[in-house]
Every structure is written in structure tokens, then in C-alpha cells.
Amino acid sequence: LELSYIDMGKVARNDGDTWARGLNLGLLVNAPVGLLNLYGKLGIVFGWAHISSSRPGVVVGKEADFNISYGLGIQVDVSRNWAIRADWDSYRLQFADGRDSVDLYTLGIVYKY
């Protein structure tokens, strides 16, 4: 299992701002291949998003909803306790103007104890 908080940041667009955040709970399925670990993720995300704008005709507002999340990753063990990990995660989020996918690419260092 993986529990994560995601902050997609803030983007200036349409004379306003758009931001999105979420709390994700996912199930990881791991396939070890030598020093590599390949894994897939499937989960549920509670996301909240906000769109503001001073431009006429732009849909604005705050939304919060449960949606699906999924992703893929690879982890390379460099020692017994250390590894390097790369992930792609996709979160379906509800915005004031409709649902949209937000993708996140990460590179990380893992310490195993």
C-alpha cells in the first residue's frame, strides 16, 4: 500500500490561477527482476481543485471529489538499504470546468530499513 499527499502546484492562466491537491491511497503490485523492481499502481484519490479568473466566460470555482489514480514505476537497488526510484502517476481530478487527468513524474531516493 502507498499513502501519499500530492500538491500539483499553481498555474497562472486565463487571468487567474488554477491549483490542485489530493490525498491518494494506492495498491502497488511489484515484480522483482534481479536488482530491478517493476511495479504498477491502482488507487483512489480524494482531490480538491480551484479555478479563479477575472476573464468573462471562464468557469471558476472549487471542487472536491473521489476519483481513480494509477501509475507505473521502476526501482533500482544500489545497495541493501538504498535504491533509486522513478514513477509516473496519473490522477483523475474534478475541476470546476470538468474532470481532467493530472500526470506527475518523479525521481526519488529510497532508504529501506
ABEGO torsion letter per residue (X at the ends): XBBBBBBAEBBBBGGBBBBBBBBBBBBBBBBBBEABBBBBBBBBBBBBBBBBBABBGBBBEBBBBBBBBBBBBBBBBABAABBBBBBBBBBBBBBAAEBBBBBBBBBBBBBBX
